[in-house]
Each structure stands twice: as structure tokens, then as C-alpha cells.
Amino acid sequence: MGQWTEAIFANLAENTREYFEEVGREQVELIKQDISIPVVRKGRIVIRSKPGEPPRRDSGKLYNSIKSRTYMLGPRRVTLQVICTDKKGVWLEKRFRRPFMSTARQRLVEVIPRGILRKSN
């Protein structure tokens, strides 16, 4: 490929990386909003989330473990990861059906293609 083509691909990759960083920050904030409802304690009664609802905020460990990472895998490939580093996240999501990461994944599938098209125009 020629220099001109390489420059176009490099520019597109950089714009995509910047867009992914922005989307990653937004998704982290949306997940944190979803899991920020506190656990309620009334004496011996503890009110937590129900199956199908995001987990409620208890210690803040899960909340603080939500992060996003964007990095380049070569000159033309950009990757965005929205992750939960707390091991209890998988347990809550899968075993106890308290979705918070899967809803973010669904949002990303909807948001990213539209955003890339907007950014490329």
C-alpha cells in the first residue's frame, strides 16, 4: 500500500481509538449508575437486588472494579474492553442473575457501529 493509504488507515485507527476511549468511559459510568443503588438494612433484614436487577452497592468493591481499556493491536486494529476486576462480578452476573456487564455489552453492540459511522463522516 502507498503512503497515502497508510495515512488514511492510521488516521482512522486513531479516531477509532479516541472514540473507543470515550465510549468506554461512558459505559463505565452507566454500569456504575446501574449498581449504585445501596443495599438497605433494616435491623436484621437486608434488602438486596432481585434476579434480573443489577446488584446493589454494598462495600463499593464491585463498583470500584469497573474499568475500561482501549489499546491498539497493530496499526489498524483497535480494541475496547469494559471489565470488572472483582471476581464476585462473574458470580453475581451468572450464578445469581444480577446483570450489569451483559447489559453494558448489549449497549456497546448498539452504540459502537453507529458512532463509528458518525465519526467517519
C-alpha positions as a printed Julia matrix, in Angstrom:
121×3 Matrix{Float64}:
   0.0     0.0    0.0
   1.05    3.53  -0.62
   1.88    6.21   1.89
  -1.42    7.96   1.29
  -3.42    4.8    2.05
  -1.37    4.09   5.18
  -2.01    7.65   6.37
  -5.76    7.19   5.91
  -5.71    3.92   7.88
  -3.57    5.45  10.63
  -5.95    8.41  10.93
  -8.98    6.12  11.01
  -7.37    3.93  13.69
  -6.51    6.97  15.84
 -10.04    8.38  15.52
 -11.47    4.97  16.42
  -9.16    4.69  19.45
 -10.28    8.11  20.7
 -13.93    7.19  20.13
 -13.49    3.85  21.96
 -11.91    5.64  24.94
 -14.9     8.0   25.09
 -17.42    5.15  24.77
 -15.53    3.11  27.38
 -15.7     5.94  29.92
 -19.41    6.4   29.22
 -20.13    2.69  29.62
 -18.2     2.52  32.91
 -20.3     5.42  34.23
 -23.55    3.76  33.07
 -22.59    0.48  34.75
 -21.7     2.34  37.93
 -25.09    4.1   37.84
 -26.77    0.71  37.45
 -25.03   -0.74  40.5
 -25.07    2.36  42.72
 -28.39    1.65  44.46
 -27.33    0.79  48.0
 -28.18   -2.35  49.92
 -30.82   -1.43  52.52
 -30.52   -2.72  56.08
 -33.48   -2.57  58.46
 -32.4    -4.31  61.62
 -31.81   -7.93  60.67
 -33.46   -7.53  57.28
 -31.15   -6.89  54.33
 -32.73   -5.8   51.05
 -30.62   -6.72  48.05
 -31.41   -6.84  44.35
 -33.77   -9.39  42.82
 -32.86  -11.73  39.96
 -32.89   -9.73  36.74
 -31.88   -6.5   38.52
 -28.29   -5.22  38.72
 -26.56   -5.93  42.01
 -26.93   -3.27  44.69
 -23.94   -1.4   46.06
 -22.69   -2.82  49.34
 -18.98   -2.42  50.05
 -18.1    -0.5   46.88
 -15.54   -3.11  45.82
 -17.57   -4.19  42.77
 -18.33   -0.55  41.91
 -14.64    0.4   42.03
 -13.61   -2.62  39.93
 -15.43   -1.48  36.76
 -12.9    -0.17  34.25
 -12.38    0.3   30.53
  -9.25   -0.23  28.46
  -8.57    0.8   24.89
  -5.45   -0.21  23.04
  -4.04   -0.71  19.59
  -3.37   -4.23  18.32
  -1.19   -3.31  15.4
  -1.53   -0.32  13.11
  -5.16   -1.0   12.07
  -6.85   -2.79  14.94
  -8.31   -1.06  18.0
  -9.78   -2.92  20.95
 -12.09   -1.7   23.71
 -12.63   -3.74  26.85
 -15.07   -2.87  29.61
 -14.13   -5.12  32.51
 -14.94   -5.97  36.09
 -11.83   -6.96  38.04
 -13.79   -8.14  41.09
 -14.17  -11.94  40.95
 -17.6   -11.66  42.54
 -18.82   -9.88  39.38
 -18.97  -13.1   37.34
 -20.61  -14.87  40.26
 -23.3   -12.18  40.57
 -23.89  -11.99  36.82
 -24.01  -15.71  36.02
 -24.99  -17.61  39.16
 -27.34  -15.09  40.74
 -28.62  -13.46  37.53
 -27.79   -9.89  38.55
 -26.95   -8.47  35.11
 -24.7    -5.46  34.88
 -21.88   -6.37  32.47
 -24.15   -8.14  29.98
 -26.37   -5.07  29.73
 -23.27   -2.97  29.02
 -22.26   -5.44  26.31
 -25.69   -5.05  24.7
 -25.36   -1.25  24.82
 -21.91   -1.43  23.2
 -23.21   -3.6   20.36
 -25.81   -0.93  19.64
 -23.67    2.18  20.2
 -20.33    1.4   18.56
 -21.36    0.8   14.93
 -23.48    3.96  14.83
 -20.75    6.01  16.46
 -18.03    4.81  14.1
 -20.22    5.72  11.14
 -20.85    9.18  12.61
 -17.16    9.74  13.32
 -16.09    8.67   9.82
 -18.37   11.21   8.08
